Amino acid sequence: MTLEERVAKALRLSSAAAEKLKDEINANIQTARAELIRMGCQKDVAESEHVLVQEAIVTYCQKEMGAPDLYERYESAWLFQAENIRRSTLEAGD
């Protein structure tokens, strides 16, 4: 499953809705990677396909595109995940 598909699934989008929002989903994926780097994560890790990075990106997309009443929960989860990735010894090839 691609990261784009994981985001669509997490947002509970139909195939048709996911297709319509494809550009927005991909923009949010790229923004999440840029935010990880801005927050101090290693660039090669932020740009990797590591499962923890992918999960953080999915959370970021849920925060940006999900239900407004859940924004604060996703924001808190995103910050927690990003900070743990920043502090970790993850390497891009892990």
C-alpha positions as a printed NumPy array, in Angstrom:
array([[  0.   ,   0.   ,   0.   ],
       [  1.383,   3.403,  -0.935],
       [  1.605,   6.228,   1.551],
       [ -1.057,   8.087,  -0.397],
       [ -3.357,   5.067,  -0.071],
       [ -2.614,   4.812,   3.667],
       [ -3.586,   8.456,   4.126],
       [ -6.817,   7.991,   2.146],
       [ -7.656,   4.912,   4.21 ],
       [ -6.93 ,   6.72 ,   7.507],
       [ -9.207,   9.556,   6.37 ],
       [-11.832,   6.944,   5.433],
       [-12.136,   8.273,   1.907],
       [-13.829,   6.391,  -0.885],
       [-11.743,   5.679,  -3.977],
       [-13.523,   8.471,  -5.823],
       [-12.945,  10.968,  -3.007],
       [ -9.294,   9.925,  -2.681],
       [ -8.817,  10.491,  -6.406],
       [-10.359,  13.973,  -6.181],
       [ -8.147,  14.838,  -3.191],
       [ -4.991,  13.224,  -4.575],
       [ -3.157,  16.538,  -5.08 ],
       [ -4.063,  17.783,  -1.61 ],
       [ -3.011,  14.468,  -0.039],
       [  0.352,  14.555,  -1.815],
       [  0.886,  18.203,  -0.875],
       [  0.256,  17.346,   2.781],
       [  2.636,  14.383,   2.582],
       [  5.368,  16.674,   1.247],
       [  4.579,  19.317,   3.862],
       [  4.76 ,  16.736,   6.651],
       [  8.229,  15.644,   5.453],
       [  9.352,  19.296,   5.312],
       [  7.964,  19.889,   8.81 ],
       [  9.871,  16.873,  10.159],
       [ 13.083,  18.347,   8.753],
       [ 12.238,  21.819,  10.097],
       [ 11.643,  20.275,  13.53 ],
       [ 15.145,  18.797,  13.532],
       [ 14.717,  15.307,  12.103],
       [ 17.467,  14.075,   9.851],
       [ 16.613,  14.805,   6.225],
       [ 17.344,  11.26 ,   5.044],
       [ 15.079,   9.865,   7.768],
       [ 12.255,  12.34 ,   7.065],
       [ 12.409,  11.454,   3.387],
       [ 12.557,   7.704,   4.032],
       [  9.741,   5.185,   3.917],
       [ 10.369,   3.994,   7.496],
       [  7.138,   2.817,   9.096],
       [  7.397,   5.319,  11.975],
       [  7.903,   8.199,   9.551],
       [  4.959,   7.014,   7.476],
       [  2.755,   6.789,  10.558],
       [  3.7  ,  10.341,  11.571],
       [  2.901,  11.567,   8.058],
       [ -0.495,   9.857,   8.15 ],
       [ -1.192,  11.577,  11.48 ],
       [ -0.146,  14.936,  10.006],
       [ -2.564,  14.419,   7.119],
       [ -5.35 ,  13.472,   9.521],
       [ -4.631,  16.677,  11.435],
       [ -4.796,  18.796,   8.285],
       [ -7.596,  17.017,   6.433],
       [ -9.592,  15.208,   9.102],
       [-12.522,  16.152,  11.276],
       [-12.057,  19.639,  12.767],
       [-13.205,  18.481,  16.207],
       [-10.268,  16.019,  16.299],
       [ -7.627,  18.575,  15.254],
       [ -6.127,  19.005,  18.736],
       [ -5.804,  15.235,  19.263],
       [ -4.056,  14.775,  15.927],
       [ -1.867,  17.832,  16.567],
       [ -0.758,  16.372,  19.898],
       [ -0.111,  12.956,  18.332],
       [  1.817,  14.522,  15.425],
       [  4.051,  16.532,  17.762],
       [  4.697,  13.457,  19.916],
       [  5.595,  11.31 ,  16.897],
       [  7.786,  14.002,  15.319],
       [  9.674,  14.596,  18.559],
       [ 10.291,  10.89 ,  19.03 ],
       [ 11.581,  10.549,  15.473],
       [ 13.832,  13.576,  16.049],
       [ 15.274,  12.056,  19.226],
       [ 15.601,   8.554,  17.853],
       [ 18.573,   6.835,  16.314],
       [ 16.574,   5.887,  13.227],
       [ 18.488,   5.721,  10.024],
       [ 17.   ,   5.89 ,   6.542],
       [ 17.844,   2.26 ,   5.818],
       [ 16.262,   0.868,   9.018]])
